[in-house]
Amino acid sequence: MALNKTWNQHVVKKENKSLVLNVIQSSSPISRADIASITGLNKGTVSSQVTELIDEHLIYESGPGKSSGGRRPVMLLFNKIAGYSIGIDLGVNYILGLLTDLEGNICKENYIKIKDLSFDEIMEKLYEVIDSLIASVPSSPYGIIGIGIGVPGTVDNNGNILLAPNLKWKNIHLKEILEEKYHIPIVIENEANGGAHGERKFGIGMDTKHIVYVSIGIGIGVGLILNGELYKGNNGFSGELGHMTIDINGKDCRCGSKGCWELYASEQALDDYAAQLKLTSLSEEEISLESLLSLAEKGE
Ligand SMILES: [Zn+2]
């Protein structure tokens, strides 16, 4: 019984603390009194949680804020540079790496082009991008708190890549590989799911509960937000939508199926059409989205 009681107190304390931190994160700058009235916690509880959060460098006090009369309260702010995180968009023909603060503001970017590389070569490039971002992180109490990676394929709930046809990857335990190397939390997600989540949190989908996010690059991915939640389906449904058959007598696809959507509407499809039609002065190797766009801008 006693153990149980202590355990419950411990859980409640932790929940209160995270509640207080969440309110400061979303409504900073904010006074202790306003935190108490928003959360319904009593002032003593708020005060002791705030002290702990200040000691942990997750929040800080700033000068006095507006007061409705009487003494002006001290305001509390979220310390967005208590740590940093790394986000990677692992594309078929590029790797984009970002260093962000704890509010998701971009502090540093590293973009490299890749083409037709083996698994080992891609991993080497991925490490280079991650290492360069780690090397650039300013000193902070928590350092890099995690790495999130979007990949062009189906990902199961354990962060294993089941199939990434355009990279020719199958059953890659990317989360495990990276956790062993970097010893920090790693999140692997389908890139279109990641994009949908990003739009929901920071972009065009902030005010809506339902989003269909279509990511068109070398392949096609689709991420769905339904009722405010990322729809995961059975083990990574979204990576498969680009491989939905739209022409049963169509061309062969790298996924083993025929007539997939992305064979007709992706960046790769555009490059292929341009090469077939010999519309441009570019050689086949020179054709890319960028080179076609720049020709189009010149009126070709
Ligand atoms: Zn396919």
Residues whose N, C-alpha, C, O or C-beta is under 5 A from the ligand:
A	BS01	ZN	H243 C253 R254 C255 S257 C260
